[in-house]
Amino acid sequence: MDVELVRWPAEEIKLDELRGLGVARLVLVGEEVRPPLPTDALEDWVRVPASEEDIQVRIRVLSDRAQAVLGKEPELDEAGLLRHGGRWVSLPPVEYRLTGALLDRYRAVVSRESLARAGWPDGMPGRNVLDVHIVRLRRRLAPLGLAIRTVRSRGYLLEDGGL
């Protein structure tokens, strides 16, 4: 797993972009500069100048951590918590059922009909209701690094969204 090196504070914008993409990163902090607070398990910092050995060890640890965090498929528990990439989100009942159907076929297309049956076992209330819930679910899952893709005329697909 690749680890990006970021100079702090000179590359603050780059750091924000990498955080948003869920990329593992080692922040190289200049002398007498306050380091940024890491936002997740994919970030560490070291004060420079630092030995090459120290930097390489930190890169190896971050790489191993990223592999452990990012290499797993999302997990949905019975309490409605979806975990992925070291983060979690709570799902309301309909979105919980929709996510369950998408996870049953993770990285594969799930038809609109299958999702409608999963979300509303007693019958869907209206045509646009599924679309509204998919939009809400996309917003909820984005911080976990997950994306729901529309597959035209076929359905939806849940996959990693850039982590």
C-alpha positions as a Markdown table, in Angstrom:
| # | Residue | x | y | z |
|---|---|---|---|---|
| 1 | Met | 0.0 | 0.0 | 0.0 |
| 2 | Asp | 1.4 | 3.4 | -1.0 |
| 3 | Val | 2.0 | 6.1 | 1.6 |
| 4 | Glu | 2.2 | 9.7 | 0.4 |
| 5 | Leu | 4.7 | 12.1 | 2.0 |
| 6 | Val | 3.4 | 15.6 | 2.8 |
| 7 | Arg | 5.4 | 18.6 | 4.0 |
| 8 | Trp | 3.7 | 20.5 | 6.7 |
| 9 | Pro | 2.6 | 23.3 | 6.6 |
| 10 | Ala | 3.8 | 24.0 | 3.0 |
| 11 | Glu | 1.5 | 21.3 | 1.5 |
| 12 | Glu | -1.6 | 21.8 | 3.7 |
| 13 | Ile | -3.9 | 21.7 | 0.6 |
| 14 | Lys | -2.3 | 18.4 | -0.5 |
| 15 | Leu | -2.9 | 17.0 | 3.0 |
| 16 | Asp | -6.5 | 18.0 | 2.9 |
| 17 | Glu | -6.9 | 16.3 | -0.6 |
| 18 | Leu | -5.3 | 13.1 | 0.6 |
| 19 | Arg | -7.4 | 13.0 | 3.7 |
| 20 | Gly | -10.5 | 13.4 | 1.5 |
| 21 | Leu | -9.4 | 10.5 | -0.7 |
| 22 | Gly | -8.5 | 8.3 | 2.2 |
| 23 | Val | -4.9 | 7.9 | 1.2 |
| 24 | Ala | -2.3 | 6.9 | 3.7 |
| 25 | Arg | 0.0 | 9.8 | 4.5 |
| 26 | Leu | 3.1 | 10.6 | 6.5 |
| 27 | Val | 3.3 | 14.3 | 7.4 |
| 28 | Leu | 6.8 | 15.7 | 7.5 |
| 29 | Val | 6.7 | 18.5 | 10.1 |
| 30 | Gly | 9.3 | 21.3 | 10.1 |
| 31 | Glu | 11.2 | 22.3 | 13.2 |
| 32 | Glu | 9.3 | 24.6 | 15.6 |
| 33 | Val | 6.0 | 24.1 | 13.7 |
| 34 | Arg | 3.0 | 22.6 | 15.5 |
| 35 | Pro | 2.0 | 19.3 | 13.8 |
| 36 | Pro | -1.5 | 18.8 | 12.4 |
| 37 | Leu | -3.8 | 16.5 | 14.4 |
| 38 | Pro | -4.2 | 13.2 | 12.5 |
| 39 | Thr | -7.8 | 12.7 | 11.4 |
| 40 | Asp | -7.8 | 8.9 | 11.1 |
| 41 | Ala | -5.6 | 5.8 | 11.3 |
| 42 | Leu | -4.1 | 6.5 | 7.9 |
| 43 | Glu | -2.0 | 9.4 | 9.1 |
| 44 | Asp | 1.1 | 9.9 | 11.1 |
| 45 | Trp | 3.7 | 12.6 | 11.4 |
| 46 | Val | 7.4 | 12.9 | 12.1 |
| 47 | Arg | 9.5 | 16.0 | 12.8 |
| 48 | Val | 12.2 | 16.7 | 10.2 |
| 49 | Pro | 15.1 | 16.4 | 10.0 |
| 50 | Ala | 14.6 | 12.7 | 10.8 |
| 51 | Ser | 16.7 | 9.7 | 10.0 |
| 52 | Glu | 15.9 | 7.8 | 6.8 |
| 53 | Glu | 15.4 | 4.7 | 8.9 |
| 54 | Asp | 12.8 | 6.4 | 11.1 |
| 55 | Ile | 10.9 | 7.6 | 8.1 |
| 56 | Gln | 11.0 | 4.2 | 6.4 |
| 57 | Val | 9.7 | 2.5 | 9.6 |
| 58 | Arg | 6.8 | 4.9 | 9.9 |
| 59 | Ile | 6.0 | 4.4 | 6.2 |
| 60 | Arg | 6.0 | 0.6 | 6.7 |
| 61 | Val | 3.7 | 0.9 | 9.7 |
| 62 | Leu | 1.3 | 3.2 | 7.9 |
| 63 | Ser | 1.3 | 0.9 | 4.9 |
| 64 | Asp | 0.5 | -2.1 | 7.0 |
| 65 | Arg | -2.2 | -0.1 | 8.8 |
| 66 | Ala | -3.7 | 1.0 | 5.5 |
| 67 | Gln | -3.8 | -2.5 | 4.2 |
| 68 | Ala | -5.6 | -3.7 | 7.4 |
| 69 | Val | -8.1 | -0.8 | 7.3 |
| 70 | Leu | -8.7 | -0.6 | 3.6 |
| 71 | Gly | -8.4 | -4.2 | 2.6 |
| 72 | Lys | -11.6 | -5.2 | 4.3 |
| 73 | Glu | -15.1 | -5.2 | 3.0 |
| 74 | Pro | -17.7 | -3.1 | 4.8 |
| 75 | Glu | -19.5 | -4.7 | 7.7 |
| 76 | Leu | -23.1 | -4.1 | 8.7 |
| 77 | Asp | -24.2 | -5.2 | 12.2 |
| 78 | Glu | -27.6 | -5.9 | 13.5 |
| 79 | Ala | -27.7 | -2.5 | 15.4 |
| 80 | Gly | -27.6 | -0.7 | 12.1 |
| 81 | Leu | -23.9 | 0.3 | 12.2 |
| 82 | Leu | -21.9 | 0.2 | 9.0 |
| 83 | Arg | -18.2 | 0.0 | 9.4 |
| 84 | His | -15.5 | 0.5 | 6.8 |
| 85 | Gly | -12.1 | 2.1 | 6.5 |
| 86 | Gly | -11.8 | 2.6 | 10.3 |
| 87 | Arg | -15.0 | 4.6 | 10.4 |
| 88 | Trp | -18.6 | 3.9 | 11.0 |
| 89 | Val | -22.1 | 5.4 | 10.4 |
| 90 | Ser | -25.5 | 4.6 | 11.8 |
| 91 | Leu | -28.2 | 3.8 | 9.3 |
| 92 | Pro | -32.0 | 4.2 | 9.7 |
| 93 | Pro | -34.1 | 1.1 | 9.0 |
| 94 | Val | -34.9 | 1.5 | 5.3 |
| 95 | Glu | -31.3 | 2.5 | 4.5 |
| 96 | Tyr | -30.1 | -0.4 | 6.7 |
| 97 | Arg | -32.1 | -2.9 | 4.5 |
| 98 | Leu | -31.0 | -1.2 | 1.3 |
| 99 | Thr | -27.3 | -1.4 | 2.4 |
| 100 | Gly | -27.8 | -5.0 | 3.3 |
| 101 | Ala | -29.0 | -5.8 | -0.2 |
| 102 | Leu | -26.1 | -3.9 | -1.7 |
| 103 | Leu | -23.5 | -5.6 | 0.6 |
| 104 | Asp | -24.9 | -9.1 | -0.3 |
| 105 | Arg | -23.7 | -8.3 | -3.9 |
| 106 | Tyr | -20.8 | -6.0 | -3.0 |
| 107 | Arg | -19.1 | -4.7 | -6.2 |
| 108 | Ala | -21.9 | -6.2 | -8.3 |
| 109 | Val | -25.1 | -4.7 | -9.8 |
| 110 | Val | -28.3 | -5.0 | -7.7 |
| 111 | Ser | -31.5 | -4.3 | -9.6 |
| 112 | Arg | -33.9 | -1.6 | -8.7 |
| 113 | Glu | -36.5 | -4.3 | -8.1 |
| 114 | Ser | -34.3 | -6.2 | -5.7 |
| 115 | Leu | -33.5 | -3.0 | -3.8 |
| 116 | Ala | -37.2 | -2.1 | -3.6 |
| 117 | Arg | -38.1 | -5.5 | -2.2 |
| 118 | Ala | -35.3 | -5.3 | 0.3 |
| 119 | Gly | -36.2 | -1.7 | 1.4 |
| 120 | Trp | -39.9 | -2.2 | 1.5 |
| 121 | Pro | -40.9 | -5.8 | 2.0 |
| 122 | Asp | -44.6 | -4.9 | 2.2 |
| 123 | Gly | -44.5 | -2.9 | -1.1 |
| 124 | Met | -42.7 | 0.3 | -2.1 |
| 125 | Pro | -44.8 | 3.5 | -1.4 |
| 126 | Gly | -43.9 | 5.2 | -4.7 |
| 127 | Arg | -41.6 | 5.3 | -7.8 |
| 128 | Asn | -39.2 | 8.1 | -6.6 |
| 129 | Val | -38.9 | 6.8 | -3.0 |
| 130 | Leu | -36.0 | 4.5 | -3.9 |
| 131 | Asp | -34.2 | 7.3 | -5.7 |
| 132 | Val | -34.6 | 9.6 | -2.6 |
| 133 | His | -33.2 | 6.9 | -0.3 |
| 134 | Ile | -30.3 | 6.2 | -2.6 |
| 135 | Val | -29.3 | 9.9 | -2.6 |
| 136 | Arg | -29.5 | 9.9 | 1.2 |
| 137 | Leu | -27.5 | 6.7 | 1.4 |
| 138 | Arg | -24.8 | 8.0 | -1.0 |
| 139 | Arg | -24.3 | 11.0 | 1.3 |
| 140 | Arg | -24.1 | 8.8 | 4.4 |
| 141 | Leu | -21.6 | 6.3 | 2.9 |
| 142 | Ala | -19.3 | 8.9 | 1.3 |
| 143 | Pro | -17.3 | 9.6 | 4.6 |
| 144 | Leu | -16.6 | 5.8 | 4.8 |
| 145 | Gly | -15.0 | 5.8 | 1.4 |
| 146 | Leu | -18.0 | 4.0 | -0.2 |
| 147 | Ala | -19.9 | 4.9 | -3.3 |
| 148 | Ile | -23.1 | 3.8 | -4.9 |
| 149 | Arg | -22.9 | 3.9 | -8.6 |
| 150 | Thr | -25.8 | 4.0 | -11.0 |
| 151 | Val | -25.7 | 1.3 | -13.7 |
| 152 | Arg | -28.0 | 2.6 | -16.3 |
| 153 | Ser | -31.1 | 0.5 | -17.0 |
| 154 | Arg | -29.8 | -2.2 | -14.6 |
| 155 | Gly | -29.6 | -0.9 | -11.0 |
| 156 | Tyr | -27.0 | 0.1 | -8.5 |
| 157 | Leu | -23.5 | -1.0 | -7.4 |
| 158 | Leu | -21.8 | -0.5 | -4.1 |
| 159 | Glu | -18.0 | -0.2 | -4.2 |
| 160 | Asp | -15.0 | 1.5 | -2.7 |
| 161 | Gly | -15.3 | 5.2 | -3.7 |
| 162 | Gly | -11.6 | 6.2 | -3.8 |
| 163 | Leu | -10.1 | 5.0 | -0.6 |
